[in-house]
């Protein structure tokens, strides 16, 4: 079976750091925006937690996981007619 593509955990970490360190600071004392940012942080933490549950389920089922860093990466190499280096 082909590996199951999942986002690398670093994507969640980057978003959470941005929201916690910069966005939360930038909204200042506006309680409505602060609450919205806080809700977004909670949602991202839940998403990471759910992904970890999926990963555990895949491990129990012996399903391979392929952590993706971008949509442009390809899990399997594409055959080419051009020799390497040309």
N, C-alpha and C positions, 0 to 999 in steps of 0.2 A: 504494500500500500504506500502511496505517496505521502510524504510528510505533510502534516497539517500546518499551514502558514498562520503564524500569530505575530502580533507586534512585539518587538523587543521591549523588555521592561523599561529600558532607558527612556522610551518615548513618554511613558507615564511620569517618570521622575522629572524629565525636563519640563513638562507642562505644569506639574505640581510646584516645582521650584519657581517658575515664572509667576504663577498665580500667587503663591505665598510671599515671595520676596519683592516682586515688583508691582503686580496688579493691585494687591491688597494695599500697598503703600500709596499707590497713585490715586486710588479712590478716596483717600483721606478719611474724613469723618462722616461722609455721607452714609448713613446707616442702611439705606435701601441698596445702594451699590455694594456695600460691604457684605450685606446678607446674600446678595446674588453671587458674589465671588465665593463666599463661604459655601453656598450650596453647590457651586460648580466643583470646588475642591472635594467636597464629600462625594459627589457623583463620580469623579475620576478615581477616588480611592475605592469606591464600590466596584467600578469597572475593572480595576487591577485585581481586586479580590476575586471577582467572578472569573477573570481570565486564569488566575491561579487555580481555582477550582476545576476549570476545564482542563488545565494542564495535568492536574492530579488524576482526573478521570482518564485522560489519554494515557498516562503512565500505567495506570492499573490495567488498561486494555491493551497495553503494549503497542500503542499507536505513536509513531514518531512525530516530533514537533520540529518545525523549521521556523526559527525566530527571524522575522524580517525587519530590516532597517529602513526599507523604503518600498514603494510600489514598483520601482524600476528594477529591483533585484530579481534574478531568475534562479529558481531552485535547481533546475537542470540546465546544463550547458546546451546552447543551440549549435547544431552542426553547421559548419561553414565550409564552402568550397575553396575559400582562400586560405593558403597556408599561413601559419602563425608568423607574425613579423612582417607581413606585407600590407 
